[in-house]
Amino acid sequence: MLVKDIMSNDIVSLNSEDSIERAAQMMKQFDVGSIPVCNQEKLVGMVTDRDITLRSVAAGENGNQQKISDVMTSNPVTGSPDMDVHDAAKSHM
């Protein structure tokens, strides 16, 4: 089975300069727990609900003033739609 057989095609993304509050609002609106972070067309990171919880809320930060770049995971491992799902799973290890 290939990645393209199981991946989502309709995705939303955020900019690294967007606020944590904006990320949380989009997660709620689209019922997702992670959103890719792009600067122009380039993927620069991922932000997850866990990132927001541990790196922002638990740290007592103001989600309206803190930027996604402060809490996101940078340099995500990427794959291609034509990769085998088993190869894609191994690539993050």
Secondary structure, 3 states (H helix, E strand, C coil): CEHHHCCCCCCCCECCCCEHHHHHHHHHHHCCCEEEEEECCEEEEEEEHHHHHHHHHCCCCCCCCCEHHHCCEECCCCCCCCCEHHHHHHCCC
